């Protein structure tokens, strides 16, 4: 059994190989994990290896989503980075994963990367982005992204987006602005909005 530090060094070297990995290197790293009783890592890498042979964007996106929802963000990111092609679902899963698990800075950084290199963001993307801003108390940033939905991407906000903005104002302690925001909504507020407002006031 190798010292954990030695395994960590091999792991870093393996990650640095990027697209130069072949079957021998994958098998060697999996064997190292098994030999050192790191069975969960061995299983995860084995799944990744199979995925690399599939090159299936649907499978890859599902894996990113699964690991994100389980809180295994480092594994979600590993699959995300290995995907040769990413669809909007894979980007959304990674952004939402970061947002839900307290990595707001990484969520917004990935969103910036998506705007440069990925598909156009959709309604689900903005739910993740606005939730991130709400949890981080980033009022100005949140309103900037909210306005860009319609002004830049031609997306009419859903009730979920208005709810995120009400939550953002409530968390920031700007309760006086919530009423004005709701009154200016182009759609009639529903129970989701009022529940958010009550939560903010409580």
Buried (B, 14 or more C-beta within 10 A) or exposed (E): EEEEEEBEEBBEEBEEEEEEBEEEBBEEBBEBBBEBEBEEBBEBBBBBBEBBEEEBBEBBBBBBBBBBBEEBBEBBBBBBEBBEEBBBBBBBBBBBBBBBBEBBEBBBEBBEEBBEEBBEBBBBBBBBBBBBBBBBEBBEBBBEBBEBBEEEBEBEBBBBBBBBBBBBBBBBEEEEBBEEBBEEBEEEBEEBBEEBBEEBEE
